[in-house]
Amino acid sequence: MSGLSLALVVLLPAASGISLCLAGPRARAAAIPVSLTTATVTAALSVVVAVTRPALEIPFIAGAPVGLAIDGLSAFVLPFVAIITLLVLIFAAAEGTESPERFHGLMLIFAAAVAMTVTATTLPALLFAWEIMGAMSWALIGFQWRDDRRVQAGLVAFTMTRAGDLGLYLAAGAAVIGGAGLGLADLSAASSPWRDVIAAGLIIAALGKAAQLPFSSWLSRAMQGPSTVSALLHSAAMVAMGGYLLLRVAPLLQTTSWAGLTVAWIGALTALLLGAVAVAQRDLKQLLAASTAAQMGFVVLAAGVGSIAGGAGYLVAHASTKALLFLVAGAWLAALGTKALFALRGAARRWPLVGALFSVGLLSLAGIAPLSLWALKDELLAVALETSPVLYTVGLTAAALSAIYSGKVLFIVWGRADAATEAGYDAEQPGTRHIGRWERIPLIVLAAGAALLGILALPPVSEPLKAMLGETGTAAPGMFELAGSAALALAMLALVAFGLRRGLPQPAWAANWLGLEKAIHLLVVRPTLALSELLARFDDGILDRNLHRLARAGAGGARRLGWFDDARLDATVEATARAGTLAGSRAARADIRGIDGAVEGLARQLGRLGTLARRPQTGRIHQYYAQIAIALAAVFVLILLVR
């Protein structure tokens, strides 16, 4: 029964989503009831399996089953993922979407892939989930497929994350060669150097999905997708799953001499540099997207230094916070027709409840005590401090930046709208000037999560959580660190309040996402295209030319062989056939007229002789006597003549 519950957590949303997509417009009226019912049942099943801890294995290939199971980490993360998915779908249903059957169908398949990622225990299961998640992200970012920009954005996101996904295939191949098997828990037992190759492949795959350096720029393009897609993608789905994978394989990272520290530094630098990118943005969704990469950097940092409880707690608290912020951004985009920061001035005053909930999310993101991300950030930074004071300093600086970009948005949306504000409305789409009641309910739940989940870092809860996740002996933040980070966040907010009077902070060097996309074009895309063109010219000029020459020579040889066949071989064969036919005809005539005639003539003569021989046999006695007398007389005469 437990195994069935675990299977249903994946199969139920997958089957419902596929059914909605296949039914198309015929399922339009049923799309939302089916979607919400499925998401509700899936969330309930997630809680059930988190308690019962089932495991499930499906035969796939020899020695590599598709394995799903609930351990401490997945038991902690899976219910949060399912509940946030449900809240996002409720908001989407209240907001209304184009083609709801296709939208909700794709979202449910996306959720199924995420659930499979969380519960996967083998590389085949992870690969299945990884591929489906990537494909669904492409379909959802480019959901409005009539707009070329959005389709192109989906392709960019898909291509960049796919480049990272190659690492997962590299890791699977190395695991087979290294003799470790394909179980995620067994990878650290692989022989050297294959263990290092496995670690490298998994790190590349995770960094691609989590939008860490150097893969961060695809998140900027992904902002072309619907806000509800962004809310799920950035909070509890694909981006979060990159960080989750590193937490899952943290024991493997610690068994190598380089992987853990490398991951920690990439996370810290992403948190720092993408934090600067967020500060430089003038578009709310772009700012939130950059902050997602930066905040996920803290999770990656936690995985690198071995703070599993800190990373997992930060992952779920950030999911609640970021889903809240993106949904509010989407609500304002629908209501005002813009997401430009200068046009959102006073938006929180116009919808006070929504503004208050949005503020809870922003203050949590800023690290303000006692909201959720404050203590959880210190929890993982305390472990980083044990590893390297420099790493801790970089993380703390990134935390200060998160307070700056959060404060920037906070003070703008609560500012007073001026005469120029309304001129920025309806820039992207006609605004409805309305936010529905049912749209606010998910925001309230998410804001509660953003406010309260910091309890996961406090001693009454943190110690049982660490025991549940198998983490022992790691450091915990002291009162000085907690108070210091809270004071730092408040100081940054005050600095932003003062600085905004002189205009929006916008470091120009970071405004264009550090030029990452341009750098990728310069360092990867252009060389790849140039190499492709070079290979194409080599193909056309060398390979194809020689092949054409060879083909022409072959055709000429075939023509000559054909002429020889027609003019020589066929003529000879035909002449031989005619001579044979003539000889046969003559032989037949000779046979008919010669041999057959002689035989038949002899037969006729013998027949005549036979007839003559039968004539004396008359059956009359007196004739026989006469014949005997004639014969004796003839013998007597002969004797006389001889003598």
Disulfide bonds with the S-S distance in Angstrom:
none
